[in-house]
Amino acid sequence: MATQAERDYFQTLFRQLDSDGDGKIAQVDLDQLVQTTLMRSGAVPGSERWRRITHLGNRLWDDLRAGLDTDEDGTVSAREFVTAYRRPEFLERTAIPFEVAVLEMSDSDGDGKVSVTEWLAWHQAKGVPVPEALREFSEIDADGDGYLARGEYTDALRTRYKS
């Protein structure tokens, strides 16, 4: 049985992906998320970064639907969504690579790591309150150096999803 913290986390994540707020995730929701993410990052249409995020967003949609759209309505319900995120193969192949790629887009200076300033700018653009964003950053910054490396973020995602 899921804990309240797990339910809260999945509800928040589901709401972020359900861009029109209709209680279901459709391809248009993920397309909108991807395009908004790309615009916020300044990615140029057709660039390598743009193609990579678009590809990962399409994979996220395809893998969410694959075998989970049990009522075959072309959307993913909250229950179907949680089922997907509880599958280890979905996490490793799809969810974690997508989230890491999105994080890497916030690396505005291209140094291969995300500073607390870049993290805050990214989270403020998503509407996350500063105290919440700072708390999350400090939890993920395992070595306390004030930067998030890809490995730190990947490990934090694995821990979050598999706990």
N, C-alpha and C positions, 0 to 999 in steps of 0.2 A: 504494500500500500504506500502511496506517495505521501510524503510529509507536506505540511502546509507551505514550507519554504520552497519545495519543489513545485507545488501547484502554482504558487505566486510567480516563480521564475518562468515557468512555461506559459502562464497567462500573459505575462509581460512580453515575452518573446513572440507569442502568437499575435498579440495586438500590434506589435511593431511590423509584422509581416502582413497583417490584414489591413492594408492601407486605406480601404474604403469603409472599414468598420462594420461590415455586414455579417460578421461572425463566421466567415469562411475565407479561406485563402484560395484565390484563383490565380491563373497565370498573370493576369493583368496586375494583380497586387505585387507580385515579385518583379515584374517588368518595371513597375513604377518605383519600387524600392531601389532596384539596380540603377535606373536612370538618374534618380535623385542623388544616389551615392556618387555616381560618376560626375554629375554636375558639381556637387559640393567639393569634390577633390580636384576639379579642374582638368580632369582627363579629357583628352581630345578625341572626338568620335573617330573610330577607325584605328586609333593608336594601340600599341601592344597592351597597355594597361586597360583600355576600354574593352578590347576583345577578350582579355582574360576574365575580367569581372562579369562581362555578359555571358561568357561560356559557363562560368561557375554558377551564375544565377539561373541559367537554363538547366544546368544539371541539378541544382537544388529543386527546381520545380518538377523535373522529370522523376527524380528519386522520391520526392514527397508523394507524388501520385502513384508511382509504381506499386501495385499490389495493396495500396492503402485506401484508394478512393473506392471503398466497398459499395457505396450506393451508386457509383458510376455517374455522378452528377457533374464531373469536371472541376470539382473544388475539393479542398481538404478541410475537414471540420477540425475543431479543437482536439477531439478524441483521436482522430486519424493522425494529426500533427504530433501529439505526444507519443503515439505508437511508433512513428518514424524516428523520433529523437531518442527512443529507448533501444533502437537497434544499433549495435556497435558498428556494423558495416556502413550504415548510413552516416554515423558520426565521423568515422575515419575517412570515408571516400568523399563525402559531400559537405556536411555541416561545418566541420572544423576547417577544411581548406577554404570554404567561402568566407567564414568569419575572419580567418587570418589574412586573406587577400583584402578584405574590407579594411581591416586594421592597418595594413601596410599602406593603404591609400592615404592615411592620415599623416604619414611620414613626409611632411611637406619639404623638408630640406634634403631628402634622399640619402640620409646617412645610414640607413638600414636598421634604425631603431626609432621608437616613438617616445618623445620626451613628454613630461607631464604637461607642458604648454600645448603641444600638438594634441595630446589626449583630451585636454579640456576643450580646446577649440572644436575638436571633432564631436565630443559629447554635447557641447552647447548647441551645435548645429542640429543635433538630433533631439534637442529639448530635454536633455538629462540635467537635473540640478547639479550645480558645482559640488556641493558636499558629497553627493552620491557618487559622482564621477571620481572625485579625489579618493574616496574610500575604496572604490573598486581598483583604482590605479595602485594604491598602496598594498592592496591584497595580492595583486598580480606581480608587482615588482619584487620578485623573490630575493634578489641580491641587494635591494635597497639603493641602487645607483641612480635612481631618478629617471631611468629609461626602461622601456619594454622592448626586449629582444623577441624575435619570432618564437624562439623556444620557450621563453617564459609564458608568452601568451598561449601558445599551443598547449603547454602543460596545464595552465589554468583552465582552459576550455575542457580538456579531458577530465580533469578533476571535477569540474562543475557538472558535466554531463554524466559522469560515471559514479558520482557519489550517491 
